[in-house]
Amino acid sequence: MVTRQPVHVLYGGAHLFRADVVAKMGRLALRSLEEGGLAEVAGDAIAQRVRAKLEREPLEDLRIDFEDGYGIRTHEEEDRDAAAAGVRFAEAHHAGILPPLIGIRLRNDFDRSERTLKIFLDAAGAIPKEFVITIPKVTTPREVERMAQAAPGISLEVMIETPEALRDALAIVKAGPVVAAHFGPYDFTASLGVPANAQSLTHSLCDHARHALQVALAGTGVRIADGPTARLPIGTKDEVQEAWRLHMANIAHALASGINQGWDLHPAHLPARYAAVYRFYRDNLQASVDRLRNFRERAEQATRFGQAFDDAATVRGLETFLERGVDCGAIDASEVPA
């Protein structure tokens, strides 16, 4: 079972997956950081910290994608690519160069997805405990039950992309070993008649869906991930920076709503991802440390610090905030009280 809360998940077409994917994505992201001028968007201090992250751990989570990122293929092509991806996965696993978290996204066609999964797993051999299967366009608990039966012992993720799935979210995650629910904003808004030119991560319907999902899954331990910024940071330097600013604004919006993970679709998304996350944690670091230290010095009784009144529940939130900041590299362990 996955215990770490990653700050992102990168989706990449299965036909493009290679054993050296982490190193390759790191190189491409670093090139984008330099050529796009991340320091001009996020400041020198954040850009330096992001550069160090990309050199040390460019990917926290990765999906080998047999759905939208893979496209329409013949059965023969998918069989071949599933076997090749499994072999490359085994190479990376044996070499110890997989990202900390990894998984596979299958099609919303059980017969086809079961066949792809079997071919992949047969070729991959042993898989790490952090491996997950992402099921797209889930609408009923039965779909989760079937995948759990087809892949015993493997953690599952579900994609909530329709009003029906949102209404039944709790039953869906309870139908199997589900560790995360990923929100699909564009399918969701499209299903409600929102025109393409008005669809965005910050649409009011997306805010409603995220909040409803948070309430429905509260206390289950199931993580929630936000959807992607559709605009890719490619083109001229100005176009890259404009896309980064949009991506960073979307990430900041999600973080402020309590959603700590989101999708990335391109290695050039990674500099903005880490920059937005790091800015969020760095901006709130000192106040969080001061409040936590003040609480502990008052023998862990409810206390007021400035205009903030803290009790045990608030302090758990402060501790979680600091732990997540350290995990992703936004905060150094030396900056956090023991």
C-alpha positions as CSV (number, residue, x, y, z in Angstrom):
1,M,0.0,0.0,0.0
2,V,1.1,3.5,-0.8
3,T,1.7,5.7,2.2
4,R,3.6,8.7,0.9
5,Q,1.6,11.7,-0.4
6,P,3.2,12.7,-3.7
7,V,2.7,16.2,-4.9
8,H,2.1,15.2,-8.5
9,V,1.6,12.3,-10.9
10,L,3.1,12.5,-14.5
11,Y,1.1,10.6,-17.1
12,G,3.0,9.3,-20.2
13,G,1.9,7.2,-23.1
14,A,2.8,3.5,-22.6
15,H,4.4,3.4,-26.1
16,L,6.9,6.0,-24.9
17,F,7.8,4.4,-21.6
18,R,11.5,3.5,-21.2
19,A,13.6,2.2,-18.3
20,D,15.5,5.5,-18.0
21,V,12.3,7.5,-17.8
22,V,13.2,9.3,-14.6
23,A,16.6,10.5,-15.9
24,K,15.0,11.5,-19.2
25,M,12.2,13.5,-17.6
26,G,14.7,15.2,-15.3
27,R,16.9,16.3,-18.2
28,L,13.9,17.6,-20.1
29,A,12.5,19.4,-17.1
30,L,15.9,21.0,-16.3
31,R,16.3,22.2,-19.9
32,S,12.8,23.7,-19.7
33,L,13.6,25.4,-16.4
34,E,16.7,27.1,-17.9
35,E,15.4,28.0,-21.3
36,G,12.0,29.1,-20.0
37,G,13.5,31.3,-17.3
38,L,11.8,29.9,-14.2
39,A,13.6,32.4,-12.0
40,E,11.8,35.2,-13.8
41,V,8.5,33.6,-12.9
42,A,9.1,32.2,-9.4
43,G,12.2,34.0,-8.1
44,D,15.8,32.9,-7.8
45,A,15.4,31.1,-4.4
46,I,12.5,29.0,-5.5
47,A,14.1,28.3,-8.9
48,Q,17.3,27.1,-7.2
49,R,15.3,24.8,-4.9
50,V,13.4,23.4,-7.9
51,R,16.6,22.8,-9.8
52,A,18.0,20.8,-6.9
53,K,14.7,18.8,-6.8
54,L,14.9,18.0,-10.5
55,E,18.5,16.9,-10.2
56,R,17.7,14.7,-7.1
57,E,14.1,13.4,-7.7
58,P,12.4,14.7,-10.8
59,L,9.5,12.4,-10.6
60,E,7.5,11.5,-7.4
61,D,4.8,9.5,-9.2
62,L,4.3,8.2,-12.7
63,R,1.6,6.4,-14.7
64,I,2.3,4.3,-17.7
65,D,-0.7,5.3,-19.6
66,F,-2.8,3.0,-21.9
67,E,-5.7,5.4,-22.1
68,D,-5.8,9.0,-23.4
69,G,-2.0,9.4,-23.4
70,Y,-1.8,6.2,-25.5
71,G,-4.6,6.8,-28.0
72,I,-6.5,4.5,-30.3
73,R,-4.5,1.3,-31.2
74,T,-5.2,-2.1,-32.6
75,H,-5.3,-5.0,-30.2
76,E,-2.0,-6.3,-31.7
77,E,-0.3,-2.9,-31.1
78,E,-1.5,-2.8,-27.5
79,D,-0.4,-6.4,-26.8
80,R,3.1,-5.5,-28.2
81,D,3.4,-2.3,-26.2
82,A,2.1,-3.9,-23.0
83,A,4.8,-6.6,-23.2
84,A,7.5,-4.0,-24.1
85,A,6.5,-1.7,-21.2
86,G,6.6,-4.7,-18.8
87,V,10.1,-5.6,-19.9
88,R,11.3,-2.0,-19.6
89,F,9.6,-1.8,-16.2
90,A,11.5,-4.9,-15.0
91,E,14.8,-3.4,-16.2
92,A,14.2,-0.2,-14.3
93,H,13.0,-2.1,-11.2
94,H,16.0,-4.3,-11.1
95,A,18.3,-1.3,-11.6
96,G,16.6,0.6,-8.8
97,I,15.8,3.6,-11.0
98,L,12.0,3.6,-10.8
99,P,10.4,6.7,-9.3
100,P,9.2,6.4,-5.7
101,L,5.6,5.8,-6.8
102,I,4.5,4.3,-10.1
103,G,1.6,2.6,-11.7
104,I,-0.4,1.9,-14.9
105,R,-3.6,3.4,-16.2
106,L,-5.8,1.0,-18.2
107,R,-8.7,1.6,-20.6
108,N,-12.3,1.8,-19.5
109,D,-12.9,-1.6,-21.2
110,F,-12.6,-4.4,-18.8
111,D,-11.8,-7.2,-21.2
112,R,-9.1,-5.1,-22.9
113,S,-7.7,-3.7,-19.7
114,E,-7.5,-7.1,-18.1
115,R,-5.6,-8.5,-21.1
116,T,-3.2,-5.5,-21.1
117,L,-2.6,-5.8,-17.4
118,K,-1.8,-9.6,-17.6
119,I,0.6,-9.1,-20.5
120,F,2.3,-6.2,-18.7
121,L,2.6,-8.1,-15.3
122,D,3.8,-11.3,-16.9
123,A,6.6,-9.3,-18.6
124,A,7.4,-7.2,-15.6
125,G,7.6,-10.1,-13.1
126,A,7.8,-8.8,-9.5
127,I,6.4,-5.3,-8.9
128,P,7.0,-3.0,-5.9
129,K,4.4,-2.5,-3.2
130,E,4.1,1.1,-4.4
131,F,2.6,0.0,-7.7
132,V,-1.0,1.0,-8.4
133,I,-3.6,0.4,-11.1
134,T,-5.6,3.5,-12.2
135,I,-9.1,2.8,-13.4
136,P,-10.5,5.7,-15.6
137,K,-14.1,6.8,-16.0
138,V,-15.4,4.7,-13.1
139,T,-19.2,4.8,-12.7
140,T,-20.1,1.9,-10.4
141,P,-18.5,-0.1,-7.5
142,R,-18.7,-3.2,-9.7
143,E,-15.9,-1.9,-11.9
144,V,-13.6,-1.7,-8.9
145,E,-14.7,-5.1,-7.6
146,R,-13.8,-6.7,-11.0
147,M,-10.4,-5.1,-11.2
148,A,-9.6,-6.1,-7.6
149,Q,-10.5,-9.7,-8.5
150,A,-8.3,-9.5,-11.6
151,A,-5.3,-8.0,-9.7
152,P,-5.3,-9.4,-6.2
153,G,-2.9,-7.7,-3.8
154,I,-2.4,-4.6,-6.0
155,S,-3.6,-1.1,-4.9
156,L,-6.1,0.7,-7.0
157,E,-6.9,4.3,-7.9
158,V,-10.2,5.4,-9.4
159,M,-10.9,8.4,-11.7
160,I,-14.0,10.4,-10.8
161,E,-15.1,12.0,-14.0
162,T,-18.9,12.0,-14.0
163,P,-21.7,13.2,-11.8
164,E,-22.7,9.6,-11.3
165,A,-19.3,8.7,-10.0
166,L,-19.2,11.7,-7.7
167,R,-22.6,10.8,-6.1
168,D,-21.4,7.2,-5.5
169,A,-17.7,8.0,-4.6
170,L,-17.8,6.5,-1.1
171,A,-19.3,3.2,-2.4
172,I,-16.8,3.1,-5.2
173,V,-13.7,3.5,-3.1
174,K,-15.0,0.9,-0.6
175,A,-15.4,-1.7,-3.3
176,G,-11.7,-2.6,-3.4
177,P,-8.2,-1.7,-2.2
178,V,-8.5,1.9,-3.4
179,V,-5.8,4.3,-2.2
180,A,-6.6,7.4,-4.3
181,A,-9.3,9.1,-6.2
182,H,-8.3,11.3,-9.2
183,F,-10.6,14.0,-10.4
184,G,-11.1,14.4,-14.1
185,P,-12.2,18.0,-14.6
186,Y,-12.7,18.1,-18.4
187,D,-14.8,15.0,-18.7
188,F,-16.8,16.1,-15.7
189,T,-17.6,19.6,-17.0
190,A,-18.2,18.3,-20.5
191,S,-20.8,15.8,-19.1
192,L,-22.6,18.7,-17.6
193,G,-22.8,20.7,-20.8
194,V,-20.0,23.2,-20.1
195,P,-18.6,24.3,-23.5
196,A,-14.9,23.5,-24.2
197,N,-13.9,27.2,-24.2
198,A,-15.3,27.6,-20.6
199,Q,-13.7,24.4,-19.2
200,S,-11.0,25.0,-16.6
201,L,-9.6,23.6,-13.4
202,T,-11.0,26.6,-11.5
203,H,-14.6,26.4,-13.0
204,S,-17.2,26.6,-10.2
205,L,-18.4,23.1,-11.0
206,C,-14.9,21.7,-10.5
207,D,-14.7,23.4,-7.1
208,H,-18.0,21.9,-6.2
209,A,-16.8,18.4,-7.3
210,R,-13.5,18.6,-5.4
211,H,-15.2,19.8,-2.2
212,A,-17.9,17.1,-2.5
213,L,-15.3,14.5,-3.1
214,Q,-13.3,15.7,0.0
215,V,-16.4,15.5,2.2
216,A,-17.5,12.1,0.8
217,L,-14.1,10.5,1.3
218,A,-13.2,12.2,4.6
219,G,-11.8,9.7,7.1
220,T,-11.3,6.9,4.6
221,G,-7.6,7.6,4.1
222,V,-8.1,7.7,0.3
223,R,-6.0,10.5,-1.2
224,I,-7.5,12.9,-3.7
225,A,-5.6,14.2,-6.7
226,D,-6.6,17.2,-8.9
227,G,-6.7,17.1,-12.7
228,P,-4.2,18.6,-15.2
229,T,-3.6,22.0,-16.6
230,A,-4.4,21.4,-20.2
231,R,-2.1,24.1,-21.6
232,L,1.4,22.8,-22.2
233,P,4.5,24.9,-21.5
234,I,6.0,24.7,-25.0
235,G,6.7,27.3,-27.7
236,T,8.4,30.7,-27.2
237,K,9.8,31.7,-23.8
238,D,6.8,34.0,-23.3
239,E,4.4,31.2,-24.1
240,V,6.2,28.9,-21.7
241,Q,6.1,31.4,-18.9
242,E,2.4,32.1,-19.5
243,A,1.6,28.4,-19.3
244,W,3.7,28.1,-16.1
245,R,1.8,31.0,-14.5
246,L,-1.5,29.3,-15.3
247,H,-0.3,26.0,-14.0
248,M,1.1,27.5,-10.8
249,A,-2.2,29.4,-10.2
250,N,-4.1,26.1,-10.6
251,I,-1.8,24.3,-8.2
252,A,-2.0,27.1,-5.6
253,H,-5.8,27.0,-5.9
254,A,-5.8,23.2,-5.3
255,L,-3.4,23.4,-2.4
256,A,-5.5,26.1,-0.7
257,S,-8.4,23.8,-1.0
258,G,-6.6,20.9,0.7
259,I,-5.8,19.0,-2.5
260,N,-2.1,18.1,-2.3
261,Q,-1.5,16.2,-5.5
262,G,-2.3,16.9,-9.2
263,W,-1.5,15.7,-12.7
264,D,1.3,16.8,-15.0
265,L,1.2,15.9,-18.7
266,H,4.6,17.1,-19.9
267,P,8.1,17.3,-18.4
268,A,8.0,21.1,-18.9
269,H,5.1,21.1,-16.4
270,L,7.5,19.9,-13.6
271,P,9.3,23.1,-13.0
272,A,6.1,25.0,-12.4
273,R,4.7,22.1,-10.3
274,Y,7.5,22.2,-7.9
275,A,7.8,26.0,-7.9
276,A,4.1,26.4,-7.0
277,V,4.3,23.7,-4.3
278,Y,7.5,25.1,-2.8
279,R,6.2,28.7,-2.8
280,F,3.1,27.5,-0.9
281,Y,5.2,25.8,1.8
282,R,7.9,28.4,2.0
283,D,5.4,31.2,2.3
284,N,3.7,29.5,5.3
285,L,6.8,27.9,6.9
286,Q,7.8,30.4,9.5
287,A,4.2,31.1,10.8
288,S,3.6,27.3,11.0
289,V,6.8,26.7,12.9
290,D,6.1,29.5,15.3
291,R,2.6,28.3,16.0
292,L,3.7,24.7,16.5
293,R,6.5,25.7,18.8
294,N,4.2,28.0,20.8
295,F,1.7,25.2,21.3
296,R,4.3,22.8,22.6
297,E,5.8,25.3,24.9
298,R,2.4,25.8,26.5
299,A,2.3,22.1,27.5
300,E,0.1,21.2,24.5
301,Q,-3.0,23.0,25.8
302,A,-5.2,25.1,23.6
303,T,-3.5,28.4,23.0
304,R,-3.7,31.7,21.1
305,F,-0.7,32.9,19.0
306,G,-1.3,36.3,17.7
307,Q,-4.8,36.2,16.2
308,A,-4.7,32.4,15.7
309,F,-6.2,30.1,18.3
310,D,-4.7,26.6,18.1
311,D,-5.8,23.4,19.7
312,A,-4.7,19.8,19.2
313,A,-6.6,19.4,15.9
314,T,-5.0,22.5,14.4
315,V,-1.6,21.3,15.5
316,R,-2.1,18.0,13.7
317,G,-2.7,20.1,10.6
318,L,0.5,22.1,11.2
319,E,2.5,18.9,11.7
320,T,1.1,17.4,8.5
321,F,1.9,20.5,6.6
322,L,5.5,20.5,7.7
323,E,5.9,16.8,7.1
324,R,4.6,17.1,3.5
325,G,6.9,20.1,3.0
326,V,9.9,18.1,4.0
327,D,8.9,15.1,1.9
328,C,8.7,17.0,-1.3
329,G,11.8,19.1,-0.7
330,A,10.2,22.5,-0.1
331,I,11.4,22.5,3.5
332,D,14.7,21.3,4.9
333,A,14.4,19.0,7.9
334,S,16.6,21.4,9.9
335,E,13.9,24.1,9.6
336,V,11.3,22.0,11.5
337,P,11.1,21.7,15.3
338,A,12.0,18.2,16.5
